[in-house]
Amino acid sequence: MSITKIDELINLPGWETRKKILELLNDGPKTAYELARVLNMNYSTIRYHLELLNKFGLVNIKKGRKYYYELTRNAKILMSS
């Protein structure tokens, strides 16, 4: 992922929410429902942010009985800086 894309994502409305999601996923994979409950936000709002994070290459989706979201290697690098 390029710096330009990161800047674009950060400048979109809702970055603070996405940052909180990334911080929670830094502890391990979670479902959208788990994230919505912890952040006290609507499930569809969380899904919207997760889709954006996935589009920008910061979150992977593990499909099984439930959908789990986890940080990509790029996201882990971003979170450590």
DSSP file (Angstrom, degrees, kcal/mol; ACC not computed):
  #  RESIDUE AA STRUCTURE BP1 BP2  ACC     N-H-->O    O-->H-N    N-H-->O    O-->H-N    TCO  KAPPA ALPHA  PHI   PSI    X-CA   Y-CA   Z-CA
    1    1 A M              0   0    0      0, 0.0     2,-0.1     0, 0.0    55,-0.0   0.000 360.0 360.0 360.0 138.4    0.0    0.0    0.0
    2    2 A S     >  -     0   0    0      1,-0.1     4,-1.8     4,-0.0     3,-0.2  -0.473 360.0-116.8 -89.0 160.9    1.3    3.4   -0.9
    3    3 A I  H  > S+     0   0    0      1,-0.2     4,-2.7     2,-0.2     5,-0.2   0.852 115.1  60.9 -60.5 -35.5    1.6    6.4    1.4
    4    4 A T  H  > S+     0   0    0      1,-0.2     4,-2.2     2,-0.2    -1,-0.2   0.913 104.4  47.6 -59.8 -44.1   -0.9    8.2   -1.0
    5    5 A K  H  > S+     0   0    0      2,-0.2     4,-2.5     1,-0.2    -1,-0.2   0.899 111.0  50.9 -65.5 -40.2   -3.6    5.6   -0.2
    6    6 A I  H  X S+     0   0    0     -4,-1.8     4,-2.7     2,-0.2     5,-0.2   0.934 110.6  49.2 -61.7 -45.7   -3.0    5.8    3.5
    7    7 A D  H  X S+     0   0    0     -4,-2.7     4,-2.0     1,-0.2    -1,-0.2   0.896 110.3  51.5 -60.0 -40.2   -3.3    9.6    3.3
    8    8 A E  H  X S+     0   0    0     -4,-2.2     4,-0.8    -5,-0.2    -1,-0.2   0.925 111.9  46.2 -62.4 -45.1   -6.5    9.2    1.4
    9    9 A L  H >< S+     0   0    0     -4,-2.5     3,-0.7     1,-0.2    -2,-0.2   0.911 112.3  50.0 -64.6 -43.3   -8.0    6.8    3.9
   10   10 A I  H 3< S+     0   0    0     -4,-2.7     5,-0.3     1,-0.2    -1,-0.2   0.847 109.8  51.6 -64.8 -34.2   -6.9    9.0    6.9
   11   11 A N  H 3< S+     0   0    0     -4,-2.0    -1,-0.2    -5,-0.2    -2,-0.2   0.598  88.5  98.0 -82.6 -10.6   -8.5   12.1    5.3
   12   12 A L  S X< S-     0   0    0     -4,-0.8     3,-0.9    -3,-0.7    -3,-0.0  -0.488  91.4 -92.9 -72.6 148.0  -11.9   10.4    4.7
   13   13 A P  T 3  S+     0   0    0      0, 0.0    -1,-0.1     0, 0.0    -2,-0.1  -0.314 109.9  39.4 -57.6 143.0  -14.5   11.1    7.3
   14   14 A G  T 3>  +     0   0    0     -3,-0.1     4,-2.1    -4,-0.1     3,-0.4   0.554  66.1 136.3  96.0   9.7  -14.6    8.5   10.1
   15   15 A W  H <> S+     0   0    0     -3,-0.9     4,-2.8    -5,-0.3     5,-0.2   0.881  70.2  57.5 -58.7 -38.6  -10.9    8.0   10.5
   16   16 A E  H  > S+     0   0    0      1,-0.2     4,-1.9     2,-0.2    -1,-0.2   0.897 107.9  47.4 -60.8 -39.7  -11.1    8.0   14.3
   17   17 A T  H  > S+     0   0    0     -3,-0.4     4,-2.2     2,-0.2    -1,-0.2   0.933 112.7  48.3 -65.7 -45.7  -13.6    5.1   14.2
   18   18 A R  H  X S+     0   0    0     -4,-2.1     4,-2.5     1,-0.2    -2,-0.2   0.874 109.0  54.4 -62.6 -36.5  -11.4    3.2   11.8
   19   19 A K  H  X S+     0   0    0     -4,-2.8     4,-2.2     2,-0.2    -1,-0.2   0.907 107.9  49.4 -63.5 -41.6   -8.4    3.8   14.0
   20   20 A K  H  X S+     0   0    0     -4,-1.9     4,-2.2     2,-0.2    -2,-0.2   0.896 110.1  51.4 -63.8 -40.1  -10.4    2.4   17.0
   21   21 A I  H  X S+     0   0    0     -4,-2.2     4,-2.5     2,-0.2    -2,-0.2   0.930 109.9  49.0 -62.1 -45.5  -11.3   -0.7   14.9
   22   22 A L  H  X S+     0   0    0     -4,-2.5     4,-1.3     1,-0.2    -2,-0.2   0.898 109.7  52.4 -61.3 -40.5   -7.6   -1.2   14.0
   23   23 A E  H  < S+     0   0    0     -4,-2.2     4,-0.4     1,-0.2    -1,-0.2   0.907 111.2  46.7 -62.8 -41.7   -6.6   -0.9   17.6
   24   24 A L  H >< S+     0   0    0     -4,-2.2     3,-1.3     1,-0.2    -2,-0.2   0.894 111.4  50.9 -67.5 -39.5   -9.1   -3.5   18.6
   25   25 A L  H >< S+     0   0    0     -4,-2.5     3,-1.5     1,-0.3    46,-0.5   0.709  93.4  74.3 -71.6 -18.8   -8.1   -5.9   15.8
   26   26 A N  T 3< S+     0   0    0     -4,-1.3    -1,-0.3     1,-0.3    -2,-0.2   0.757  92.6  56.2 -62.8 -23.5   -4.5   -5.5   16.9
   27   27 A D  T <  S-     0   0    0     -3,-1.3    -1,-0.3    -4,-0.4    -2,-0.2   0.558 128.7 -70.7 -84.1  -9.4   -5.4   -7.8   19.8
   28   28 A G  S <  S-     0   0    0     -3,-1.5    -1,-0.3    -4,-0.2    41,-0.1  -0.680  71.1 -37.3 138.5 168.4   -6.6  -10.5   17.4
   29   29 A P        +     0   0    0      0, 0.0     2,-0.3     0, 0.0    41,-0.2  -0.225  57.1 176.6 -61.0 145.7   -9.4  -11.3   15.0
   30   30 A K  B     -A   69   0A   0     39,-1.9    39,-3.1     4,-0.0     2,-0.2  -0.973  28.0-114.3-145.3 157.5  -12.9  -10.2   15.8
   31   31 A T     >  -     0   0    0     -2,-0.3     4,-2.1    37,-0.2     5,-0.2  -0.491  32.9-111.9 -85.5 163.9  -16.4  -10.3   14.2
   32   32 A A  H  > S+     0   0    0     35,-0.5     4,-2.6     1,-0.2     5,-0.2   0.862 119.5  55.7 -62.9 -35.0  -18.2   -7.2   13.1
   33   33 A Y  H  > S+     0   0    0      2,-0.2     4,-2.4     1,-0.2    -1,-0.2   0.910 106.4  49.6 -64.4 -41.9  -20.7   -7.9   15.9
   34   34 A E  H  > S+     0   0    0      2,-0.2     4,-2.4     1,-0.2     5,-0.2   0.931 113.0  46.9 -61.5 -45.3  -18.0   -8.0   18.5
   35   35 A L  H  X S+     0   0    0     -4,-2.1     4,-2.6     1,-0.2    -2,-0.2   0.911 111.2  51.5 -63.3 -42.5  -16.5   -4.7   17.3
   36   36 A A  H  X>S+     0   0    0     -4,-2.6     5,-2.2     1,-0.2     4,-0.8   0.904 111.2  48.2 -61.6 -41.6  -20.0   -3.1   17.2
   37   37 A R  H  <5S+     0   0    0     -4,-2.4     3,-0.5     3,-0.2    -2,-0.2   0.935 113.8  45.2 -65.1 -46.9  -20.7   -4.1   20.8
   38   38 A V  H  <5S+     0   0    0     -4,-2.4    -2,-0.2     1,-0.2    -1,-0.2   0.899 119.4  41.2 -64.7 -41.3  -17.3   -2.9   22.1
   39   39 A L  H  <5S-     0   0    0     -4,-2.6    -1,-0.2    -5,-0.2    -2,-0.2   0.500 105.2-128.8 -86.4  -3.3  -17.5    0.4   20.3
   40   40 A N  T  <5 +     0   0    0     -4,-0.8     2,-0.3    -3,-0.5    -3,-0.2   0.931  64.5 130.7  55.0  48.8  -21.2    0.8   21.1
   41   41 A M      < -     0   0    0     -5,-2.2    -1,-0.2    -6,-0.2    -2,-0.1  -0.857  66.3 -83.9-129.1 162.8  -22.0    1.4   17.4
   42   42 A N     >  -     0   0    0     -2,-0.3     4,-2.0     1,-0.1     3,-0.3  -0.401  35.0-127.8 -65.6 139.5  -24.4    0.1   14.8
   43   43 A Y  H  > S+     0   0    0      1,-0.2     4,-2.6     2,-0.2     5,-0.2   0.892 108.7  52.8 -55.8 -44.0  -23.4   -3.1   13.1
   44   44 A S  H  > S+     0   0    0      1,-0.2     4,-2.0     2,-0.2    -1,-0.2   0.839 107.0  52.9 -66.7 -31.5  -23.9   -1.7    9.6
   45   45 A T  H  > S+     0   0    0     -3,-0.3     4,-2.0     2,-0.2    -1,-0.2   0.923 110.2  47.5 -65.9 -44.4  -21.6    1.3   10.5
   46   46 A I  H  X S+     0   0    0     -4,-2.0     4,-2.6     1,-0.2    -2,-0.2   0.916 110.5  52.1 -62.8 -43.4  -18.9   -1.1   11.6
   47   47 A R  H  X S+     0   0    0     -4,-2.6     4,-2.5     1,-0.2    -1,-0.2   0.897 106.9  53.7 -60.3 -40.9  -19.3   -3.2    8.4
   48   48 A Y  H  X S+     0   0    0     -4,-2.0     4,-1.9     1,-0.2    -1,-0.2   0.938 111.6  44.5 -57.9 -48.2  -18.9    0.0    6.3
   49   49 A H  H  X S+     0   0    0     -4,-2.0     4,-2.6     1,-0.2    -2,-0.2   0.886 112.1  52.5 -66.4 -38.5  -15.7    0.9    8.0
   50   50 A L  H  X S+     0   0    0     -4,-2.6     4,-2.4     2,-0.2    -1,-0.2   0.890 107.6  52.0 -64.2 -39.0  -14.4   -2.7    7.8
   51   51 A E  H  X S+     0   0    0     -4,-2.5     4,-2.6     2,-0.2    -1,-0.2   0.903 110.5  48.1 -63.8 -40.8  -15.1   -2.8    4.0
   52   52 A L  H  X S+     0   0    0     -4,-1.9     4,-2.0     2,-0.2    -2,-0.2   0.935 111.7  49.2 -63.5 -45.7  -13.1    0.4    3.6
   53   53 A L  H  <>S+     0   0    0     -4,-2.6     5,-3.0     1,-0.2     6,-0.9   0.874 112.6  48.6 -62.4 -36.5  -10.2   -1.0    5.6
   54   54 A N  H ><5S+     0   0    0     -4,-2.4     3,-1.6     4,-0.2    -1,-0.2   0.916 108.7  53.0 -67.0 -43.8  -10.4   -4.1    3.5
   55   55 A K  H 3<5S+     0   0    0     -4,-2.6    -2,-0.2     1,-0.3    -1,-0.2   0.855 110.0  48.3 -59.8 -36.3  -10.4   -2.1    0.3
   56   56 A F  T 3<5S-     0   0    0     -4,-2.0    -1,-0.3    -5,-0.1    -2,-0.2   0.361 119.6-110.6 -89.3   5.5   -7.3   -0.2    1.4
   57   57 A G  T < 5S+     0   0    0     -3,-1.6    18,-0.3     2,-0.2    17,-0.3   0.735  88.6 110.4  79.0  23.4   -5.5   -3.4    2.3
   58   58 A L  S   <S+     0   0    0     -5,-3.0    14,-1.9     1,-0.2     2,-0.4   0.623  73.7  43.3-103.3 -16.2   -5.5   -3.0    6.1
   59   59 A V  E     -B   71   0A   0     -6,-0.9     2,-0.3    12,-0.3    12,-0.2  -0.995  63.9-156.3-134.4 135.3   -8.0   -5.8    7.1
   60   60 A N  E     -B   70   0A   0     10,-3.1    10,-2.2    -2,-0.4     2,-0.5  -0.778  15.5-135.5-102.6 153.8   -8.4   -9.3    5.9
   61   61 A I  E     -B   69   0A   0     -2,-0.3     2,-0.7     8,-0.2     8,-0.2  -0.953   9.4-159.4-112.1 123.8  -11.7  -11.3    6.1
   62   62 A K  E     -B   68   0A   0      6,-3.6     6,-2.7    -2,-0.5     2,-0.4  -0.905  16.0-154.3-101.0 112.6  -11.6  -14.9    7.3
   63   63 A K  E     +B   67   0A   0     -2,-0.7     2,-0.2     4,-0.2     4,-0.2  -0.742  40.3 112.4 -93.8 132.4  -14.8  -16.6    6.1
   64   64 A G  S    S-     0   0    0      2,-0.7     3,-0.0    -2,-0.4    -1,-0.0  -0.617  91.1 -34.2-157.9-139.8  -16.1  -19.5    8.0
   65   65 A R  S    S+     0   0    0     -2,-0.2     2,-0.3     1,-0.1    -2,-0.1   0.874 139.6  21.0 -62.6 -35.0  -19.2  -20.0   10.0
   66   66 A K  S    S-     0   0    0     -4,-0.1    -2,-0.7   -35,-0.0     2,-0.6  -0.893  91.2-111.1-124.9 158.9  -18.7  -16.4   11.0
   67   67 A Y  E     - B   0  63A   0     -2,-0.3   -35,-0.5    -4,-0.2     2,-0.4  -0.834  34.2-166.9 -92.4 121.0  -16.7  -13.7    9.3
   68   68 A Y  E     - B   0  62A   0     -6,-2.7    -6,-3.6    -2,-0.6     2,-0.4  -0.886   7.2-149.4-108.5 140.6  -13.7  -12.7   11.3
   69   69 A Y  E     +AB  30  61A   0    -39,-3.1   -39,-1.9    -2,-0.4     2,-0.3  -0.894  20.2 173.5-109.8 137.1  -11.7   -9.6   10.5
   70   70 A E  E     - B   0  60A   0    -10,-2.2   -10,-3.1    -2,-0.4     2,-0.1  -0.960  34.3 -96.4-141.0 157.6   -8.0   -9.4   11.2
   71   71 A L  E     - B   0  59A   0    -46,-0.5   -12,-0.3    -2,-0.3     2,-0.1  -0.436  34.0-133.1 -72.4 145.2   -5.1   -7.0   10.5
   72   72 A T     >  -     0   0    0    -14,-1.9     4,-2.0    -2,-0.1     5,-0.2  -0.407  32.1-100.4 -84.0 172.0   -2.9   -7.4    7.5
   73   73 A R  H  > S+     0   0    0      1,-0.2     4,-2.0     2,-0.2     5,-0.2   0.892 125.1  54.7 -60.8 -39.2    0.8   -7.2    7.7
   74   74 A N  H  > S+     0   0    0    -17,-0.3     4,-2.4     1,-0.2    -1,-0.2   0.898 107.1  50.1 -61.6 -40.2    0.6   -3.6    6.4
   75   75 A A  H  > S+     0   0    0    -18,-0.3     4,-2.8     2,-0.2    -1,-0.2   0.887 107.8  52.9 -65.6 -38.8   -1.8   -2.7    9.1
   76   76 A K  H  X S+     0   0    0     -4,-2.0     4,-1.5     2,-0.2    -1,-0.2   0.886 110.0  48.5 -64.2 -37.8    0.5   -4.1   11.8
   77   77 A I  H  X S+     0   0    0     -4,-2.0     4,-0.7     2,-0.2    -2,-0.2   0.924 112.4  48.6 -65.7 -44.2    3.3   -2.1   10.4
   78   78 A L  H >< S+     0   0    0     -4,-2.4     3,-0.8     1,-0.2    -2,-0.2   0.899 111.2  50.4 -61.6 -41.7    1.1    1.1   10.5
   79   79 A M  H 3< S+     0   0    0     -4,-2.8    -1,-0.2     1,-0.2    -2,-0.2   0.795 106.8  54.7 -69.7 -28.4    0.0    0.3   14.0
   80   80 A S  H 3<        0   0    0     -4,-1.5    -1,-0.2     1,-0.2    -2,-0.2   0.623 360.0 360.0 -81.6 -11.7    3.5   -0.1   15.3
   81   81 A S    <<        0   0    0     -3,-0.8    -1,-0.2    -4,-0.7    -2,-0.2   0.471 360.0 360.0 -94.1 360.0    4.7    3.3   14.0
